[in-house]
Amino acid sequence: MPFGRRGFLSGVLGAGAGALGATALTGATAHADVSGAAATPSAFPFHGPHQQGILTPAQRSGLVAAFDATTSSRAELAELFQTITARARALTAGGAPGDLGISGPPADNGVLGPGVPADGLTVTLSVGASLFDARFGLAAQRPAKLTTMPDFPNDALRRELCDGDLLLQICAHNPDTAVHALREISRATRGGMQPRWRQSGFVSPPRPAGTPRNLMGFKDGTANPDTSDGADMAKLVWTRGGDGEPAWTTGGSYHVVRLIRMLVEFWDRVNLREQENMIGRRKDSGAPNTGSSEFDAPDFVHDPSGESIPTNAHIRLANPRTAQTDSSRLLRRPYNYDNGVDPNGQLDMGLVFIAFNQDLERQFAAVQKRLVDEPLVDYISPYGGGYFFALPGVQDPRDWFGRGLLA
């Protein structure tokens, strides 16, 4: 079936805001999260200079799904992006699906019941380097730093689980909301993009407090930059047109996804002191080995020989906390995953590493190169993911994803 089947799309999308727009939620109302610890937004504003899902506090559930564009022209690609925008705008607002009549398919798959809750849903659309090949005449508009993710030392990349023309990052408070959104967007774009790979994940609740833990049992993301610091975000996350970057990229961000298997059955046999030395933090509190609480700054200056935090510890290599490495900090937004067991009967679980950067080489790649051959590589195996560019935000109801690139 060719992409752009007008009768189907017009019925599903409705007028502008989509079939869910009639009773859409507005603003960012709140509900108690599952831990009861704090109120979390039940809806995030869709319009703005940046996409949600970047600075947004990580929702409990998320997925990343990469696609190859199967459109045959730039005009059809623009139509694809407009369709994704319409569905994302409607789904993130929530509301009642429209009625297509007894002769049409249901306007919604019904997974979430007769009314679709916003449930903290965010849909973040990013583009890969392959979108800028000869198919659509976009080579001159490619973000300056966007390339195909290389094989770093210690990687075991499976290329069928890497890269893609498009990436959808879909996050919500509950997993069925994220899956529902993926299905609804996929239904509306059938014939315009073909799934390439996908991974679902979850964020654990803070235990007992503070930053959530990964499946190695350590807190993950303690040293993240402060997302409320606009100056830091301008320096570390958001791109700006000029200095080699096309003008349309202003407000976007380089989006890194890494699927990292954790060899947990081997890790669980390592003694606690060795685990803490590999990471550089205490497992119970998350405090650096030189401190007493999670958010204490690691004291590398007074530990030059690595007696407390070994010189090859993960936190010391990833963020040496020097003036020279300050600009290589990046914004992490990771999710855990559990895929059951592999064909050999080993537990298949790990991390969906997600990071947003202003400059791939200055930030993610620089950090990755510092981590080459760290002791932790015996217990992790990166096997998939890719480099993408998160598009600027949709400014208003007339705007759409990628309009500056494609219009």
N, C-alpha and C positions, 0 to 999 in steps of 0.2 A: 504494500500500500504506500503510495507516495506521500512524502511529508507535506503538510499543509492541507489536509482534507478539510475543506472549508466548513462543511456542514457540522462535522464533529467538533471542530475547534470552536466555532462560533457558539455552539450550544454549551460547551463546557466552560468557556472563558467568560461568557456574558459580556457586559459592557465595561471594558476598562479594568475594573477591579477583580473581575472573575465571578464565577458562580457563587463563591462564598461571600461576596461582598455585601449582600443585602443587610445582614445583621452582624457585620464585622465589629470586632472589638477595636477600640481606639486607645492610643497611648500605651502605657505600661502599667496595667493593674497588677496587683500582687496577690500571692497566696503563700501559705506556709509550705516550706519544702519538706521532703519526706523525713528529715531528721528533726523537724520542729524547731531548729535552732534559729532560723531567720526567715524573713519574708523574701521571696524571690519573684521577679516579674513573671506574669503569665503571658505577657505579650511584649515584644520589643518593636519599636518604631521601624517600619520598613524603609522609609525615605530618609536620605541624608547624604553627606559628602563621602561617607565610607560605608562599606557593607557591615552588617551585623555578623557575628560569628568570628570576629577578629579580636576586638577589645572586650566583647561580651564575656562575662564570667562563664566558664565552661559549664554547660548543662550536663545533667547526669548521663544522658545517652547521646550517641552521635554515630555518624557513618561518613565515610568518604567513598565516592563512586566516580570512577573515571570513564570517559566515553570517547569514542572516535566519531567525529562529525561525518555524516553520510549524505549531507546536502550536496547539490551539484553546482551551486553558484553562490556568489556573495549575497545576492538578494535573499536567497533561501536561508543562508546562514543568519542574516539579520532577522528574518521571520522566526527562526529557531530561538534566537536570543529574546525576542519579544514575547514568545510563548512562555519561555522559562520565567521571564519577569512577571507575566500576568499570573501564572500559577503560584509563584513564590509570594507575590504580593497578597493574594487571596488566602493562601494557606497559613501564612504567618499571622494574619489578622484573625482567622477563625470565623465561624458563622455557620449558617445553614446552607447546604448545597441547593442549587437550583433544581427545578423539575424539568427534565427533558421530554416528559410525556411517556405514554405507555409503549410507544414504538421505538424509543431510543434506549441505549444502555443507561444504567444508573449514572447520575451526575457525579457520584462519589462512590468509592469502593466499599464504604460502610464499615471499615475496620474500626473507626473511632465512634461508631454509633450514628444516630440521625443528625446530630449537630457536631461540627468539627471544632474542637477546642484549639485555641492558639498554643497552649501548653509550652510556652517559652520557645517555640520553633524559630530557628534561624536557617536560612538557605544562603550559602556563600558560593558564588560562581567564580571559578578561576579558569584561565586558559593556559594550555601548554605550548611549548616551543613548536610542536608539529603543526599547530594551527596556522603558522606563518610561513608554510611552504608555498608552492606555486599554485595551489588549488583556488585560493580566494583573492589573490593579489594583495596580500597584507604584509609582505616581507618588509616594506619600508616602515611599517607601523609597529614592528616587533619591539617589545620592551627591551631596552639596551642590554640588560644583564640576564635575560631569559635564555637558558640553554637546556639541553637534555641532561638530566642528572647523571653524573659519571659514576663509574664503579670506584669507590674509595677503597684503600687497603682495608682488609678484614671484612669487606662486603661479600655477600653471596647472592647477588641480584638475579632474580628470575625475570627476564624482560617482558614476559607475558603479564606480569603483575606490576609493571612500571609504566609511567608516562601516560599519555593520552592527550587528545585535542582539548578536552574540557574536563573539569573536575567539579563535582558538587560536594560540598561539605554541608551536611544536614544534621543539625543538633536540636535536641528538645529535652524536656524534663523526663519524658518517658519514651522507651524504645518503640512502642507502637506508633507514636506520633511521627518519629523520624522515618520509619518504614512506610507509613501511609503517605508522607510527602514524596518519598522517592517513587512510589508506585504512581501517584497522581501526575507527577512531572513526567515520568517515563511514558505514561499513557498518552499525555498530550503531545509528546514530542516523537512519538513512534514514526520511524522513517527519516527522522532528522539527525538522530545520533544513536550509536550502537554501544551498549555496555562493553567495557574492556576489563575492568577489575573492580572489586568492591571489598570493603572491610568495615564491619560494625564494631563499636566499642562502648565502653562505659567508664564513668568516673566514680571511684569509690567515695563514700562519705568520709569526712575527716574522722580519723580514729587515733586518739580520742578527740583531738581538736587540731586546728591549723590546716596545713596543706594536705590534700589527699595523697594516698600512697599508690605506688605502682605494684606490680605483682612480684617484685623482689622484696617487698615489704618496706621500702624506703619512701619517704616523702619526695614528691616529684614536682619541682617548680618553685621551690622556696626562694630562689634568687631571681625570679622573674622581675623585669622592670615594672615600675608602678604605672598601670594603665591610666590612672587619673592625672599623670604628669604630662601635660600637653607638649612641653618642650622635649621630653624624652621620646614621646611617641613620634614627634616630627623628625627626630634625629635617628630613630631606630626602626620605625615601622613603615611610615607612609612615604611613598615615592612622590616626586615632583617633576613636572615637565621641565625640560631644559637640561643643559650639561649632558647631552646625548640621549636623554629620555624623550620620547614623543610627548607632545602636550597632553594627549588624551589620558596618559597614565597617572596624572595628578589625582591623589586620593586613593590609589591602589596600593598593593603590597605584594612582595614576593612571598609565595606560599610554598613551603616545603612539607612534604609528607614522606615519612619513612616507616615502613612496616618492619618491625624489629621483633624477631622471635626471641624469647627468653628461655634459656635451657634450664627451667626451674628445677627439674629433678636433680641436676648436678649442683645447682646453686644451693639447694636446701641441705646439701651435705657439707657445705663449707662452714667452718666455725665462725662464730659471731665476730670475733676480733678481726679476722681476715676480711669478712664482708665489709665491716665498717672502715677498714683501711683502704679497701678498693674504692669505696664511695667518698670517704673523707668526712662522713657524718655518723652520728649515733643513730642506731636503728629505732630505738624507742621514742626519742624526743625529736629527732631530726636536727639536733644541734650539731654544729661543726665540732670536730674532735678537739678543737681549742676552746670551745664555748660551753654554755650551760643551757641555752634555749634555742629554739629553731631559727629565729631570725637574728641571732648574733652573727656578726661578720667574721668569717674565718680569718684568723691571725696568721697570715703567711709571713709577714715581716719578721715576727719574733720566733718563727719556726722555719728558718731558711734551709735547714738540712732535712726537714720532713720527719722529725721525730714524732710529732703528733698527727699531722696530716702528710702522708707520704708525698714525695714530689711527683709521683705518677698517679695520685688519687684523681678520681673523676672530677671532683669539683675544682681541684687545683688546675687541671689542664683545661677544662671547659671555660672557666672564668678566673684567670689569674689575678683579677682585680688590680690591674696596673693602669696607668694613664695611657699606655700604648695599646692596651687591649680593650679599653672601655667602649670603643665604638663597634666592637664585634659582638656585644651583647645582642640577644634576640628574644623575641616574645614567644614563649612556649605555650601550647594549648593541647597537651597530650590526652589520649584515651587508652585505657587498657583494653585488651581483647582476649577472648577465650574461644578457640575454634575446636574444642574437644580433644581428640587424639589423632596423631598422624598414622600412616600405614604401618609404622613399626611399634605402635602402641605407646608412644611417648606423648606426654601432655603437650598440646600445641597452644601456647598462649604467649602473650607478650605485650608490646606497646605500639600503638599508632602514634608515632612521634609527629607532631604538627608544630610548625613554627612559622612566624611571620617576620619578614626582614625588609629593610629598605634596600639592601644590596647583598645579593647571594654570595658573592666572592668575599666581601669584607666581613660578613657575619657568619652564616652557616658554614660555608666551605672552610673559612679560617678556623672555626671551632673544630670542625671535623678533622682537619689536618693535625691539630694539636692532640686529638684523641687517638691518633693512630698507635696501635700496639699497646694501649693502656691495658692493665690487668683484666678489666671487665670484658675484654673481647673474647675470653674463653667461655663466657656464659651468655653471650648475645650473638645473634646472627641477623643483620639487616638483609632483607630479601626482596623488598618491593617499595613502591612509592613513586615519587617524582618531584620535579621542579615545576611550579605553576606560577601564574601571576593573577592575584585576586583583583578583579575589576574594581574600578571606582564605584561608589554607591549610586543608587538610583535617586535622583534629586527630588522628583515630584511625580504626580500621577501620569504626566505626559512622557516622562523619561523611561528608559529601559536599559537593561544591562548591555554594556558594550556600545552604546549609541555613539560615543565619541570615536570609537574605533571603526565602526561600520557605516555610520550615516554619511 
